[in-house]
Amino acid sequence: MNYKSTRGLAPQMNVCQAIIKGIASDKGLYVPESFPKLDADWSRLSKLSYKEFAQEVLAPYLPEFSAQELKACIDGAYDGKYSAKEIVPVVKAGGAYFLELYHGPTAAFKDMALQLMPRLLTESIRKEGEEKTVVILVSTSGDTGTAALKGFENVPGTQIVVFFPDGAVSPVQEQQMRTASGSNAHVFSIMGNFDDAQTTQKQILNDPELAEKMAAKGYTFSAANSMNVGRLLPQIVYYVWGYAQLVARGAVKAGDPVNICVPSGNFGNILSAYYAKQMGVPVGRLICASNKNKVLTDFINTGVYDANREFYITNSPSMDILISSNLERLLYHLAGGDPAEVRSLMDQLADCGKYTVGDQVKKGLDALFSAGYADEAEIESAIGKLYKDEHYLMDTHTAVGYKVWKDYAEKTGDRTPALIASTASPYKFAASIAESIGLEQGADPFETIELLNKETGAPVPEGLKNLKARKVIHKEAIKRQDMKQRVAQLLGL
């Protein structure tokens, strides 16, 4: 299994090299050269544990890893840090099935990949004989930074640098990042939005002059965003797992389709569902759910990607994104693996913030995807109604997915069972959740967590307990133009 750049001008790499590199030298993203097929014996698969699932799904993508090496990585990732015995519960509510991905140490779905990725990276470093310290750059709209800081906490041979948009993440997310205690952790807020951080991060990762200086000092760059294929691959596992759980409980017959609805900003999570479909999971429609920053909804419905629009800060901040990096991978696959077409589209995006796909890609979108969006009032209404009707509590991002799925089902009459990716604990956005269910808020977000727990009885994740009392270590706010200079200073370049 080799990995190719979506832009076709960088050399192919094995998976270890691709994970270490993060982003290809031609600014493209690495994709597998083919999709391995699952053994579709769902009666057997439905009896496996989550760890066993991960081994089965990931092994074909990681041929450089022995079974024992991969098992050690998986065992270390999915251990006692998870509050749910099954790692990823599947809970029926509101006529759908919620794939609860937030029971890890930072209470968000990013843990599912970012507890495993550092282990894959360190093993890849060992295998490739890489002697340089790997500097992990992360731009985050909230949860990726928190999960990456936890996943890479004190990992030997790494430094991790996280940038998040100042004032545009939840207070809980900010406190989690500001208090990160790893000896290798560096955290900055930037004056700008997530797209500013991500765009600048890509420029830093592809700066040849900086790379030369780093090499001389014994450093090399990588990324922990879903731009890194090592982040993307572990996310496939939970969609295969979710389907098997529905088979096990008789919600679907083996081989019958399910729809998968994913609240999405950077497109990595729903792309993983697409990969699961390519491997043989019987997926009917992939439903992409957006908040008011609905660039993905408009793109899927029209074939025109237009980032030239107003940027909104919403109550689902992890989705406040206008440049969705992982969409580049989907374009590559739908274009039949034509890197020239991808380069053309990405050049148009860089030059004028807009592109229009050709007929082949648009037909692929129409055949596979549906899309919708929910504004803030609709998000709050969905949370309040589902809690009132069934005492099921969901966070603001999950509520986007639930509302968009309900709209899709009502509009189309499609009664296919649906899996909705539940991406974060409601407690990470306690103020919005309290408002949605008519609960008076506390003096600060952390008191609101306590009030919400008292009102609902939903357990507070371990990673969020006593968060207010933790020491703030990372206080610096910088201009986006200073990101490169600040990284260079950190590394003594």
Rosetta blueprint (number, residue, H / E / L):
1 M L
2 N L
3 Y E
4 K E
5 S E
6 T L
7 R L
8 G L
9 L L
10 A L
11 P L
12 Q L
13 M E
14 N L
15 V H
16 C H
17 Q H
18 A H
19 I H
20 I H
21 K H
22 G L
23 I L
24 A L
25 S L
26 D L
27 K L
28 G L
29 L L
30 Y E
31 V E
32 P E
33 E L
34 S L
35 F L
36 P L
37 K L
38 L L
39 D L
40 A L
41 D L
42 W H
43 S H
44 R H
45 L H
46 S L
47 K L
48 L L
49 S L
50 Y H
51 K H
52 E H
53 F H
54 A H
55 Q H
56 E H
57 V H
58 L H
59 A H
60 P H
61 Y H
62 L L
63 P L
64 E L
65 F L
66 S L
67 A H
68 Q H
69 E H
70 L H
71 K H
72 A H
73 C H
74 I H
75 D H
76 G H
77 A H
78 Y L
79 D L
80 G L
81 K L
82 Y L
83 S L
84 A L
85 K L
86 E L
87 I L
88 V L
89 P L
90 V E
91 V E
92 K E
93 A E
94 G L
95 G L
96 A E
97 Y E
98 F E
99 L E
100 E E
101 L L
102 Y L
103 H L
104 G L
105 P L
106 T L
107 A L
108 A E
109 F L
110 K L
111 D H
112 M H
113 A H
114 L H
115 Q L
116 L L
117 M H
118 P H
119 R H
120 L H
121 L H
122 T H
123 E H
124 S H
125 I H
126 R H
127 K H
128 E H
129 G L
130 E L
131 E L
132 K L
133 T E
134 V E
135 V E
136 I E
137 L E
138 V E
139 S E
140 T L
141 S L
142 G L
143 D H
144 T H
145 G H
146 T H
147 A H
148 A H
149 L H
150 K H
151 G H
152 F L
153 E L
154 N L
155 V L
156 P L
157 G L
158 T E
159 Q E
160 I E
161 V E
162 V E
163 F E
164 F E
165 P E
166 D L
167 G L
168 A L
169 V L
170 S L
171 P H
172 V H
173 Q H
174 E H
175 Q H
176 Q H
177 M H
178 R H
179 T L
180 A L
181 S L
182 G L
183 S L
184 N L
185 A E
186 H E
187 V E
188 F E
189 S E
190 I E
191 M E
192 G L
193 N L
194 F H
195 D H
196 D H
197 A H
198 Q H
199 T H
200 T H
201 Q H
202 K H
203 Q H
204 I H
205 L H
206 N L
207 D L
208 P H
209 E H
210 L H
211 A H
212 E H
213 K H
214 M H
215 A H
216 A H
217 K H
218 G L
219 Y E
220 T E
221 F E
222 S E
223 A E
224 A L
225 N L
226 S L
227 M L
228 N L
229 V H
230 G H
231 R H
232 L H
233 L H
234 P H
235 Q H
236 I H
237 V H
238 Y H
239 Y H
240 V H
241 W H
242 G H
243 Y H
244 A H
245 Q H
246 L H
247 V H
248 A H
249 R L
250 G L
251 A L
252 V L
253 K L
254 A L
255 G L
256 D L
257 P L
258 V E
259 N E
260 I E
261 C E
262 V E
263 P E
264 S L
265 G L
266 N L
267 F L
268 G H
269 N H
270 I H
271 L H
272 S H
273 A H
274 Y H
275 Y H
276 A H
277 K H
278 Q H
279 M H
280 G L
281 V L
282 P L
283 V E
284 G E
285 R E
286 L E
287 I E
288 C E
289 A E
290 S E
291 N L
292 K L
293 N L
294 K L
295 V H
296 L H
297 T H
298 D H
299 F H
300 I H
301 N H
302 T H
303 G L
304 V E
305 Y E
306 D E
307 A L
308 N L
309 R L
310 E L
311 F L
312 Y L
313 I L
314 T L
315 N L
316 S L
317 P H
318 S H
319 M H
320 D L
321 I L
322 L L
323 I L
324 S L
325 S L
326 N L
327 L H
328 E H
329 R H
330 L H
331 L H
332 Y H
333 H H
334 L H
335 A L
336 G L
337 G L
338 D L
339 P H
340 A H
341 E H
342 V H
343 R H
344 S H
345 L H
346 M H
347 D H
348 Q H
349 L H
350 A H
351 D H
352 C H
353 G L
354 K E
355 Y E
356 T E
357 V L
358 G L
359 D H
360 Q H
361 V H
362 K H
363 K H
364 G H
365 L H
366 D H
367 A H
368 L H
369 F E
370 S E
371 A E
372 G E
373 Y E
374 A L
375 D L
376 E H
377 A H
378 E H
379 I H
380 E H
381 S H
382 A H
383 I H
384 G H
385 K H
386 L H
387 Y H
388 K H
389 D H
390 E H
391 H L
392 Y L
393 L L
394 M L
395 D L
396 T H
397 H H
398 T H
399 A H
400 V H
401 G H
402 Y H
403 K H
404 V H
405 W H
406 K H
407 D H
408 Y H
409 A H
410 E H
411 K H
412 T H
413 G L
414 D L
415 R L
416 T L
417 P L
418 A E
419 L E
420 I E
421 A E
422 S E
423 T L
424 A E
425 S L
426 P H
427 Y H
428 K H
429 F H
430 A H
431 A H
432 S H
433 I H
434 A H
435 E H
436 S H
437 I L
438 G L
439 L L
440 E L
441 Q L
442 G L
443 A L
444 D L
445 P H
446 F H
447 E H
448 T H
449 I H
450 E H
451 L H
452 L H
453 N H
454 K H
455 E H
456 T H
457 G L
458 A L
459 P L
460 V L
461 P L
462 E H
463 G H
464 L H
465 K L
466 N L
467 L L
468 K L
469 A L
470 R L
471 K L
472 V L
473 I L
474 H L
475 K L
476 E L
477 A E
478 I E
479 K E
480 R H
481 Q H
482 D H
483 M H
484 K H
485 Q H
486 R H
487 V H
488 A H
489 Q H
490 L H
491 L L
492 G L
493 L L
